[in-house]
Amino acid sequence: MTIVHLRRARTSLVLDARGPGLPRVVHWGADLGPLPDGDLPALVDATVPPVVPSSFDAPTVLSLLPEASAGWSGRPGLAGHRDGRDWSTAFRLTGLDVHDDLAAPSPHLLGGDPSHAPGVKKGPFLTSGRVTVRAADPGAGLSLTVEITLDAAGVLTLRHRLRNDGDGRYELRELTPVLPVPAVATELLDLTGRWCRERAPQRHPWPMGAWVREGRHGRTGHDATLLLVAGTAGFGFRHGEVWAVHTAWSGDHVTAAERRPTGESTLGGGELLAPGEIVLGPGEEYATPLLYAAHSADGLDGLSDALHTHLRARPSHPRTPRPVTLNVWEAVYFDHDLDRLRTLADRAAEVGVERFVLDDGWFRGRRHDQAGLGDWWVDGEVWPDGLQPLIDHVRGHGMQFGLWVEPEMVNPDSDLFRAHPDWVLQAPGRLPPPWRHQQVLDLAHPDAYAYLLARLDAVLSGHDGLAYLKWDHNRDLTEAGHAGRPGVHAQTLAVYRLLDELRSRHPDVEIESCSSGGARVDLEILRRTDRVWASDCNDALERLSIQRWTGLLLPPELIGTHIGPERSHTTHRVHDLSFRAVTALFGHHGIEWDISAIERGERAELAAWVALHKRLRPLLHGGRVVRVDHPDPAVQAHGVVAHDSSHAVYAVSRLATSAAQVPGPVRLPGLEPQRRYRVRPPAEAPEPAMLELSPPGWLAWPGDGITVTGSVLGSVGLQLPALHPEQALLLEVVAA
């Protein structure tokens, strides 16, 4: 018999592979420490489920793949059939390998001779690495491989691979990795949303039954849950024990939490398959999307810390400072004029912009959003000398140049559609309902794929200095058929292939994932892109929540956060520059605003905010994100703390009026308790509007700030000025 214990970054995973069937997860959660010999078998024995009266004669086993043959009556881990047969499986273990990827000790195997365990290495305790489980059901003609990784950040990933070993075709309907969660997790938190209101949190008790979130948009979706979190009662950003999963897939997907009357609780997720979408021929294999999982004993911030650390350790993670970006969309829309854009580039350089992005409207026939998509040639009528004169002007200021594209879409009013209407995802005999006057190109069609690759490659190769693509995707995939069958799975893989090939040919070009704003935010698209656009809404009040909850999964440097105009394009709400700037400071900073039309004094204030971001950028894009559990719902506070706790910056925002005239003190978490810190607003930050009851001046502190210990800041907090609604205060904290 075999027991495997993986440990890393305050996280333990214990697998019981003693039986003939698939292993079960005995424990996933808090680090159990270096257990002495004998304790692991005792732990496993102590967690064997009892035989329930009036039920099966043997315990029901919740394995890595829930099976009815083991007595499981909840959501199936595998659903499929072979012409009505082989609809139920009873997998038996055929091999278990432990791979020591991080040069850690080998696995701790207990209870019996390890040499008898197929494929398992012998040795002492394993602190990190991968486990590969192999199993087969000869009667059903199927074999299964489960890949499990616990990385240095404590993030767990799971993937199932199913192979058809039989003679006939096997139709797969569902294959979903799941993990058990202990009974102390009694509440659920996930996210929903819509266009311009992404990442809206929703929270409720975890009842009996299944809480299932299905995304049927053909893309990740504005309403994607991002993280499905289970936690102890009352958990918050800084307290409580929490477990979370993320389904890394940019097509249709499912994420589910299930609690059974028999006592089991699970979190899981995978691809949502349409009927007939995956039919495996003999010898063919299907791999699930990666299921990411994280645990924290320190609330939601602990989850973010693990996930941000994991993402920052990726070889593909951006290593250079994230350029301050100006996107011209809300400045010029479709009105492209070289002289006007040159002037805008001049003003951008003045305020410190480092990347200038020409948005929609540069290609053939694109004077509005009803035509041109698919015809990826520079419009000679608007740009008689091409884009190079503008690119050269932008680069002459030392800025990078970027371009907007929406390659997966096509307008019926385009030369491409008129020539190849069969290149569109569709059900036989009819087109899907139009959305923004566009349809979706079928990238699983070899000719459509080759056309797009050639055109995008030509655009990138044909312009000297093109360093960035804002890659948009502005509609759901409805009735997305390929060759008469459901096509979302093939389309998603084709998009990945297209991005991979372009990145291979143009490794220095960065790509942003934009999809009507934040409708394609997931960790699989981010394996191929360098940031996401969190929302098309630049209203700072809306953005506070959108960015707060997008940051639950992603670190700030991957989230595009721009300063919009005084009056929001999408909500028509009006905000001071200071509120907009503080909100946009904590991310991949940028501007979406016609700054050529503002007065010199306002440009100077904007330049000061940009300079402040650049000064704080190493901290903002490398530190630990912290969020404050404040009792007043009208107060939102968050910050970033350096990993050595020597430097921090916090933002305190007033969302609305409060029941109390003066909100309670705001705690500043994440600092070393015994270390002394000086707290004061950054010199570059202008004074926000405060209520008349506030002390005169900026704060009732000395001019050089206030100096106290980290324990005072984290446990008592500071009584800050009473701000007017929709105002923000920025505080910089430096070790004294």
C-alpha positions in Angstrom: 0.0 0.0 0.0 1.1 3.6 -0.7 0.6 6.9 1.0 2.0 10.1 -0.5 2.4 13.3 1.4 3.3 16.5 -0.6 4.2 19.6 1.3 4.9 23.1 0.1 4.3 26.7 1.2 2.1 26.0 4.2 0.1 23.5 2.2 -0.2 19.7 2.5 -1.7 17.1 0.2 -2.1 13.5 1.4 -3.1 10.8 -1.1 -4.2 7.3 0.0 -3.3 4.8 -2.8 -3.5 1.7 -0.6 -6.5 0.2 -2.3 -6.9 -1.3 -5.8 -9.0 1.6 -7.1 -8.2 5.3 -7.7 -6.5 7.1 -4.8 -8.5 9.3 -2.5 -7.4 12.7 -1.2 -7.2 12.3 2.6 -6.2 15.9 3.2 -5.8 19.1 1.2 -5.2 22.2 3.2 -3.0 23.4 6.1 0.5 22.1 6.3 0.7 19.0 8.5 4.4 19.4 9.1 7.1 16.8 8.9 5.1 13.9 10.4 7.0 11.1 12.1 6.8 7.6 10.9 3.5 6.1 11.9 1.5 9.3 11.9 0.5 9.2 8.2 -1.0 5.7 8.4 -2.8 6.8 11.5 -4.1 9.9 9.8 -5.3 7.8 6.8 -6.9 5.2 9.0 -8.6 7.9 11.1 -10.3 9.4 8.0 -11.7 6.2 6.4 -15.4 7.0 6.0 -17.7 4.8 8.1 -20.3 2.4 6.8 -23.6 4.2 6.9 -26.6 2.2 8.2 -29.1 1.3 5.6 -26.5 1.9 2.9 -23.6 0.1 1.2 -21.8 -2.7 3.0 -18.5 -1.0 2.4 -17.6 2.7 2.8 -18.3 5.0 -0.1 -15.0 6.2 -1.5 -14.6 9.7 -3.0 -11.6 9.3 -5.2 -9.7 11.6 -7.6 -12.5 10.7 -10.1 -15.9 10.2 -8.4 -17.4 6.9 -9.6 -20.8 5.3 -9.1 -19.0 1.9 -8.8 -17.5 3.2 -5.6 -20.9 4.2 -4.2 -20.7 7.8 -5.2 -24.2 9.3 -5.9 -23.2 13.0 -6.4 -22.1 14.7 -9.6 -20.2 12.2 -11.7 -16.5 12.8 -12.4 -16.9 11.0 -15.8 -19.9 10.8 -18.0 -19.8 9.1 -21.4 -20.8 6.0 -23.4 -19.9 3.8 -26.3 -23.2 3.4 -28.3 -25.0 3.2 -24.9 -22.5 0.9 -23.3 -19.5 1.5 -21.0 -21.4 4.3 -19.3 -20.0 3.4 -15.9 -16.4 2.8 -14.9 -14.5 1.0 -12.2 -10.9 2.1 -12.7 -8.1 0.2 -11.1 -4.7 1.6 -10.2 -1.9 0.5 -12.6 0.8 2.9 -11.6 1.8 5.8 -9.4 4.8 8.0 -10.1 6.2 10.7 -7.9 8.4 13.2 -9.7 10.7 15.4 -7.7 10.7 18.5 -9.9 12.1 20.9 -7.4 15.1 18.8 -6.2 13.2 18.0 -3.0 13.5 14.6 -1.2 11.7 11.6 -2.6 8.2 10.4 -1.5 7.4 9.0 1.9 5.8 5.6 1.3 4.4 3.8 4.3 2.8 0.4 5.1 4.3 -2.4 3.0 7.2 -2.8 0.7 7.4 0.3 -1.6 9.1 -1.8 -4.3 5.7 -3.5 -4.8 4.0 -0.2 -5.6 4.1 0.1 -9.5 6.2 3.0 -10.7 6.7 4.6 -7.3 10.1 5.9 -6.1 11.4 4.9 -2.7 12.9 7.3 -0.2 12.1 9.7 2.7 9.6 12.6 2.9 8.6 14.5 -0.2 8.3 18.3 0.2 7.3 19.3 -3.4 6.8 17.8 -6.8 4.3 16.0 -9.1 2.3 12.9 -8.8 1.1 10.9 -11.8 -1.6 8.3 -11.3 -2.4 5.8 -13.9 -5.5 3.6 -13.9 -7.5 1.5 -16.4 -10.9 -0.1 -16.8 -10.3 -2.9 -19.3 -14.0 -3.8 -19.4 -15.0 -0.3 -20.4 -12.0 0.0 -22.7 -10.7 3.2 -21.0 -7.5 4.3 -19.3 -7.1 7.3 -17.1 -4.0 9.4 -16.2 -4.3 12.0 -13.4 -1.5 14.6 -13.1 -1.2 16.5 -9.8 1.3 19.2 -9.1 2.0 21.1 -5.8 4.3 24.0 -6.6 6.6 26.2 -4.5 3.8 28.7 -3.9 1.5 26.0 -2.5 -0.8 26.1 -5.6 -2.2 22.7 -6.6 -3.1 21.8 -10.2 -5.0 18.8 -11.4 -5.6 17.4 -14.9 -7.3 14.2 -16.1 -6.4 12.5 -19.4 -8.8 9.9 -20.7 -7.8 7.5 -23.5 -10.1 5.2 -25.5 -8.5 1.8 -25.5 -11.5 0.1 -27.0 -12.4 -0.8 -30.6 -15.4 1.5 -31.0 -15.9 5.3 -30.6 -16.4 6.7 -27.2 -18.5 9.8 -26.7 -17.4 11.9 -23.7 -19.9 14.1 -22.0 -18.0 15.2 -18.9 -14.6 14.7 -17.2 -14.2 16.9 -14.1 -11.4 16.9 -11.5 -12.7 17.5 -8.0 -11.1 17.9 -4.6 -12.6 17.3 -1.1 -13.1 20.2 1.3 -13.6 19.7 5.1 -16.9 20.2 6.8 -15.7 23.4 8.5 -16.2 25.2 5.2 -19.8 26.3 5.4 -19.9 29.4 3.2 -19.4 29.9 -0.6 -18.1 33.0 -2.5 -17.9 33.4 -6.2 -18.2 36.1 -8.8 -20.7 37.1 -11.5 -21.1 40.1 -13.7 -22.0 41.6 -17.0 -20.5 44.0 -19.5 -19.0 47.0 -17.6 -19.8 45.4 -14.3 -17.5 42.4 -14.1 -16.4 40.6 -11.0 -19.4 41.2 -8.8 -19.1 39.1 -5.6 -21.9 36.9 -4.3 -21.8 35.0 -1.1 -24.1 32.6 0.7 -24.2 29.6 3.1 -23.2 26.3 1.5 -26.4 24.2 1.5 -26.8 20.6 0.7 -26.7 19.9 -3.0 -24.7 21.4 -5.8 -23.9 25.0 -6.5 -23.0 24.8 -10.2 -21.7 27.7 -12.3 -21.8 27.0 -16.0 -20.3 29.3 -18.7 -21.9 28.8 -22.1 -20.5 31.9 -23.8 -17.8 30.2 -25.9 -15.4 32.5 -24.0 -14.6 32.8 -20.3 -17.5 35.3 -19.9 -18.2 38.5 -18.0 -20.0 36.4 -15.4 -17.2 33.8 -14.9 -16.7 32.9 -11.3 -12.9 33.3 -11.6 -12.4 31.7 -8.2 -15.0 29.5 -6.4 -14.2 29.8 -2.7 -15.4 27.7 0.2 -14.5 28.9 3.7 -15.2 28.9 7.4 -18.1 31.0 8.7 -17.4 34.7 8.4 -14.1 34.5 6.5 -12.8 37.7 5.1 -9.8 39.1 3.4 -7.5 38.8 6.4 -9.1 36.0 8.5 -10.7 32.6 8.1 -9.7 29.3 6.4 -10.6 29.1 2.7 -10.2 26.7 -0.2 -10.6 27.8 -3.8 -10.6 26.4 -7.4 -10.2 28.0 -10.8 -11.0 26.4 -14.1 -8.3 27.5 -16.6 -10.2 27.4 -19.9 -11.3 30.1 -22.3 -14.3 28.2 -23.7 -17.4 26.7 -22.2 -16.7 25.5 -18.7 -18.2 24.4 -15.4 -17.2 25.1 -11.8 -19.1 23.4 -9.0 -19.3 23.1 -5.2 -21.2 20.1 -3.9 -22.2 19.1 -0.4 -23.7 15.6 0.1 -26.1 14.4 2.9 -23.5 11.6 3.4 -21.0 14.2 4.6 -18.7 14.9 1.6 -18.0 18.3 0.3 -16.2 18.9 -3.0 -14.9 21.7 -5.3 -14.2 21.0 -8.9 -14.3 22.3 -12.5 -13.7 21.4 -16.1 -14.8 21.9 -19.6 -18.5 22.1 -20.4 -19.0 19.8 -23.4 -21.9 19.9 -25.9 -23.5 16.7 -27.1 -21.2 15.0 -29.6 -18.4 17.6 -29.2 -15.8 15.0 -28.0 -16.0 11.6 -29.6 -12.8 9.6 -29.1 -11.7 7.1 -31.7 -9.6 4.1 -30.8 -6.4 5.3 -29.3 -7.5 8.9 -29.0 -7.1 10.9 -25.8 -8.9 13.9 -24.2 -7.2 16.1 -21.6 -9.2 18.3 -19.2 -8.3 22.0 -18.6 -6.1 22.5 -15.6 -7.9 22.9 -12.4 -6.0 25.3 -10.1 -6.6 25.0 -6.4 -5.3 27.0 -3.4 -5.8 26.9 0.3 -5.2 29.7 2.9 -5.5 29.8 6.7 -5.3 33.6 6.5 -8.4 34.5 4.5 -8.7 35.6 0.9 -5.5 37.5 0.9 -3.7 34.3 1.6 -5.2 32.8 -1.6 -4.1 35.8 -3.6 -0.7 35.6 -2.2 -0.3 32.0 -3.3 -1.8 32.5 -6.7 0.2 35.8 -7.4 3.4 34.0 -6.3 2.6 31.1 -8.6 2.0 33.4 -11.6 5.0 35.6 -11.0 7.2 32.4 -11.0 6.1 31.5 -14.6 8.9 31.7 -17.2 6.5 33.7 -19.4 5.6 36.3 -16.7 6.5 39.8 -17.7 10.0 40.7 -16.4 10.3 44.3 -17.5 8.5 47.3 -16.0 5.0 47.4 -17.3 4.8 50.4 -19.6 2.3 53.2 -18.8 -0.1 52.9 -21.7 -2.3 55.4 -23.5 -5.1 53.8 -25.6 -6.7 56.3 -28.0 -10.2 54.7 -28.1 -12.0 57.2 -25.8 -10.0 60.0 -27.4 -10.7 59.6 -31.1 -13.0 56.5 -31.5 -13.2 55.8 -35.3 -12.1 59.4 -36.2 -8.5 58.6 -37.3 -6.5 61.6 -38.4 -2.7 61.5 -38.5 -2.1 65.1 -37.3 -4.6 64.7 -34.5 -3.0 61.5 -33.4 0.5 63.0 -33.6 -0.7 65.8 -31.3 -2.1 63.2 -28.9 1.2 61.3 -29.0 3.0 64.6 -28.1 0.8 65.2 -25.1 1.2 61.5 -24.1 4.9 61.9 -24.1 4.7 65.0 -22.0 2.8 63.3 -19.2 5.1 60.2 -19.2 3.3 57.6 -21.3 5.5 54.8 -22.4 3.2 52.9 -24.8 0.8 54.4 -27.4 -2.0 52.1 -28.7 -4.0 52.8 -31.8 -7.4 51.2 -31.3 -10.2 50.2 -33.6 -10.6 51.9 -37.0 -7.2 51.5 -38.8 -8.1 48.7 -41.2 -10.0 48.5 -44.5 -13.6 49.8 -44.5 -13.7 50.4 -40.7 -15.4 53.7 -40.2 -17.9 52.3 -37.7 -18.5 49.0 -35.9 -20.7 47.5 -38.6 -18.1 46.8 -41.3 -14.5 45.8 -42.0 -13.7 43.1 -39.4 -11.8 40.4 -41.2 -10.1 42.7 -43.8 -6.8 43.1 -42.0 -5.1 45.6 -44.3 -4.4 49.2 -43.5 -7.1 51.4 -44.9 -5.4 53.4 -47.7 -8.2 56.0 -47.8 -7.6 57.0 -44.1 -3.9 56.1 -44.0 -2.5 56.9 -47.5 1.1 56.5 -46.3 0.3 53.6 -44.0 0.7 53.5 -40.3 4.5 53.9 -40.3 4.5 57.7 -40.1 2.5 57.5 -36.9 4.6 54.7 -35.6 7.8 56.6 -36.3 6.4 59.7 -34.5 5.4 57.7 -31.5 8.8 55.9 -31.4 10.5 59.3 -31.8 9.2 60.1 -28.3 10.7 56.9 -26.9 7.3 55.3 -26.7 6.3 51.8 -27.8 3.5 51.5 -30.4 0.6 49.1 -30.2 -2.4 48.2 -32.3 -5.9 46.9 -31.7 -7.1 43.7 -33.5 -10.1 41.5 -33.2 -9.0 38.5 -35.3 -11.6 35.9 -34.4 -14.5 38.0 -35.7 -15.9 39.0 -39.0 -18.5 41.5 -40.2 -20.9 40.3 -42.8 -20.1 43.7 -44.4 -16.5 42.7 -45.3 -14.6 41.3 -48.3 -13.7 38.3 -46.2 -17.3 37.3 -45.4 -18.5 37.9 -48.9 -15.8 35.6 -50.3 -16.0 32.9 -47.6 -19.3 32.8 -45.8 -18.6 29.2 -45.0 -15.7 30.2 -42.7 -18.2 31.2 -40.0 -19.1 29.2 -36.9 -22.7 28.2 -37.5 -25.4 25.5 -37.3 -26.2 23.8 -40.6 -28.4 26.1 -42.7 -28.4 29.2 -40.7 -26.1 31.9 -39.1 -26.2 32.5 -35.4 -27.9 35.7 -34.2 -25.7 38.7 -35.0 -24.0 40.4 -32.1 -22.5 43.9 -32.7 -23.0 43.3 -36.4 -20.4 40.5 -36.4 -20.0 36.7 -36.6 -17.2 34.4 -35.4 -14.6 32.9 -37.8 -14.3 29.2 -37.6 -10.6 28.8 -36.7 -10.8 25.1 -36.8 -11.3 25.5 -40.6 -7.8 25.1 -41.9 -8.2 27.8 -44.6 -9.7 30.3 -42.2 -6.9 29.6 -39.7 -4.2 30.0 -42.4 -5.7 33.2 -43.6 -5.7 34.8 -40.2 -2.2 33.7 -39.3 -0.9 35.1 -42.6 -2.7 38.4 -42.2 -1.6 39.0 -38.6 1.9 37.9 -39.4 2.0 40.3 -42.3 0.7 43.2 -40.1 3.4 42.5 -37.4 6.2 41.9 -39.9 5.2 44.8 -42.1 5.6 47.5 -39.5 8.9 48.5 -37.9 8.3 49.1 -34.2 5.0 47.4 -33.7 5.4 46.0 -30.2 1.9 45.3 -28.8 -1.5 43.9 -29.8 -4.7 44.6 -28.0 -6.5 41.4 -28.9 -10.2 41.9 -28.6 -13.1 39.4 -28.7 -16.5 41.2 -28.7 -19.2 38.6 -28.8 -20.3 35.3 -27.3 -20.2 32.1 -29.4 -23.8 31.0 -30.0 -24.7 28.1 -32.2 -21.0 27.7 -32.7 -20.9 24.8 -35.1 -17.9 23.4 -37.0 -18.6 21.0 -39.9 -22.1 20.3 -38.6 -21.0 19.6 -35.0 -20.5 21.7 -31.9 -17.3 23.7 -32.3 -16.4 25.6 -29.1 -13.8 23.1 -28.0 -12.0 23.1 -31.4 -12.3 26.9 -31.7 -10.7 27.4 -28.2 -7.8 25.1 -29.1 -7.3 26.8 -32.4 -7.2 30.3 -30.8 -4.5 28.9 -28.5 -2.5 27.6 -31.4 -2.8 30.9 -33.3 -1.5 32.8 -30.3 1.3 30.3 -29.7 2.4 30.5 -33.4 2.3 34.3 -33.4 4.3 34.5 -30.2 6.8 32.0 -31.7 7.3 34.2 -34.8 7.2 37.5 -32.9 8.5 36.8 -29.4 9.1 40.5 -28.5 5.4 41.4 -29.2 3.2 41.6 -26.1 -0.5 40.8 -26.3 -3.4 41.9 -24.2 -6.4 39.7 -23.6 -9.5 42.0 -24.1 -13.0 40.6 -24.6 -15.7 43.3 -24.4 -13.6 44.3 -21.4 -13.2 41.4 -18.9 -14.9 38.5 -20.6 -11.7 36.5 -21.3 -9.9 36.4 -18.0 -8.5 33.0 -17.1 -5.2 31.4 -16.5 -5.1 29.5 -19.8 -5.4 32.6 -22.0 -2.8 34.2 -19.7 -0.3 31.5 -20.6 -0.3 33.3 -24.0 -0.9 36.9 -23.1 0.8 39.6 -21.0 -2.2 41.3 -19.3 -6.0 41.4 -19.3 -8.3 44.3 -19.8 -10.5 44.1 -16.7 -13.5 46.1 -18.0 -14.6 48.5 -20.7 -15.8 50.6 -17.8 -13.3 53.2 -16.7 -15.6 54.8 -14.2 -13.4 54.8 -11.1 -16.2 53.9 -8.7 -17.1 50.8 -10.7 -13.4 50.0 -11.2 -12.7 49.8 -7.5 -14.8 46.7 -7.2 -13.9 45.3 -10.6 -10.2 45.5 -9.8 -10.5 44.4 -6.2 -12.1 41.1 -7.2 -10.1 40.5 -10.4 -7.1 40.9 -8.2 -8.3 37.9 -6.1 -6.7 35.8 -8.9 -4.3 38.1 -10.7 -1.4 40.3 -9.5 -1.7 44.0 -10.3 0.8 44.0 -13.1 -1.5 41.7 -15.2 -4.6 43.9 -14.9 -5.0 46.9 -17.2 -6.1 50.0 -15.1 -6.5 53.2 -16.9 -7.4 56.8 -16.0 -10.5 57.7 -18.0 -12.0 61.1 -18.7 -13.7 63.3 -16.1 -17.1 62.1 -17.3 -17.2 58.3 -17.8 -17.9 57.1 -21.3 -20.0 54.2 -20.0 -21.8 55.6 -16.9 -21.6 59.4 -17.4 -20.6 59.7 -13.8 -18.2 62.6 -13.1 -15.1 62.2 -10.9 -12.1 64.3 -9.9 -8.7 63.4 -11.4 -7.4 62.4 -7.9 -10.0 59.7 -7.4 -9.6 58.3 -10.9 -5.8 58.4 -10.5 -5.7 56.6 -7.2 -8.0 53.9 -8.5 -5.9 53.3 -11.6 -2.6 53.5 -9.7 -2.8 49.8 -8.5 -2.4 47.9 -11.8 -0.9 48.0 -15.2 -1.3 51.8 -15.4 -2.6 53.7 -18.3 -4.8 56.5 -19.7 -7.9 56.3 -21.9 -8.7 59.9 -22.4 -8.3 62.7 -24.9 -5.5 64.5 -23.0 -4.8 66.8 -26.0 -8.0 68.6 -25.1 -7.3 69.3 -21.4 -5.6 72.4 -20.0 -1.9 72.6 -19.1 -2.6 72.6 -15.3 -4.5 69.3 -15.5 -1.9 67.7 -17.7 0.7 68.7 -15.1 -1.4 67.0 -12.4 -1.8 63.9 -14.6 2.0 63.9 -15.2 2.5 63.9 -11.4 0.3 60.9 -11.0 2.1 59.0 -13.8 5.4 59.9 -12.2 4.2 58.6 -8.8 3.1 55.3 -10.4 6.5 54.9 -12.0 8.2 55.5 -8.6 6.0 53.0 -6.9 5.9 50.6 -9.8 8.5 48.1 -8.4 6.5 47.9 -5.2 3.0 47.7 -6.9 4.1 45.1 -9.3 6.2 43.0 -7.0 4.7 43.3 -3.5 2.1 41.4 -1.6 -1.5 42.6 -2.1 -3.5 43.3 1.1 -7.1 44.2 1.5 -8.9 45.7 4.5 -12.0 44.2 6.2 -13.5 47.5 7.2 -16.8 47.5 9.1 -18.2 50.4 7.1 -19.4 49.3 3.7 -18.9 52.9 2.4 -15.1 52.6 3.0 -12.8 50.5 0.9 -9.1 50.1 1.6 -6.4 48.1 0.1 -2.6 48.2 -0.5 0.6 46.5 -1.5 3.4 45.6 0.9 7.0 44.8 0.0 8.0 41.3 0.8 10.6 42.5 3.2 7.9 44.7 4.8 10.1 47.8 4.4 7.7 49.8 2.2 4.0 49.8 1.5 1.3 52.0 -0.1 -2.4 52.0 0.7 -5.5 53.5 -0.8 -8.5 54.4 1.2 -11.6 55.2 -0.9 -15.0 56.6 0.2 -17.7 54.9 -1.9 -20.7 56.7 -0.5 -21.9 58.5 2.7 -21.8 56.5 5.9 -24.3 56.0 8.7 -21.7 57.4 11.1 -20.5 60.9 10.5 -16.8 59.8 10.9 -16.0 56.2 9.8 -13.9 54.2 12.2 -10.1 53.9 12.0 -8.6 52.1 9.0 -6.2 49.3 9.8 -3.1 49.0 7.6 -2.4 45.2 7.5 0.7 43.2 6.4 3.5 45.1 8.2 5.9 43.7 10.8 4.4 44.2 14.2 7.5 45.4 16.1 8.9 47.5 13.3 8.4 51.3 13.3 7.0 53.0 10.2 6.5 56.5 9.0 3.1 57.1 7.4 2.3 60.1 5.3 0.7 60.9 1.9 3.1 60.8 -1.0 4.3 64.3 -1.8 3.1 63.9 -5.4 -0.5 63.2 -4.4 -2.9 66.3 -4.4 -5.2 66.7 -1.4 -8.7 65.1 -1.9 -11.9 66.8 -1.0 -12.7 66.3 2.7 -15.8 67.1 4.9 -15.7 70.4 6.8 -15.4 68.5 10.1 -12.0 67.3 9.1 -9.0 68.9 10.8 -7.6 71.8 8.9 -4.9 70.9 6.3 -4.2 67.4 5.0 -4.1 65.5 8.3 -3.9 66.3 12.0 -0.3 64.9 11.9 3.1 66.6 11.8 4.3 67.6 8.4 6.6 64.7 8.0 3.8 62.2 8.9 3.3 60.0 11.9 5.6 57.2 13.1 4.2 54.2 14.9 4.8 50.4 15.0 3.3 47.9 12.6 1.3 46.4 15.4 -0.4 49.8 15.9 -1.1 50.2 12.2 -2.4 46.6 11.8 -4.4 46.3 15.1 -5.5 49.8 16.0 -5.3 51.6 12.7 -5.4 55.3 11.9 -8.3 57.7 12.1 -8.3 59.2 8.7 -10.1 62.3 7.4 -13.8 62.1 6.5 -13.7 62.2 2.8 -16.5 63.2 0.6 -18.1 60.4 -1.4 -16.1 59.2 -4.4 -12.8 60.6 -3.1 -9.7 58.6 -2.2 -6.7 59.1 0.1 -3.3 57.6 -0.7 -0.8 56.7 2.1 2.8 55.7 1.8 4.4 53.7 4.6 8.2 53.5 4.9 10.2 51.6 7.6 11.6 54.3 10.0 
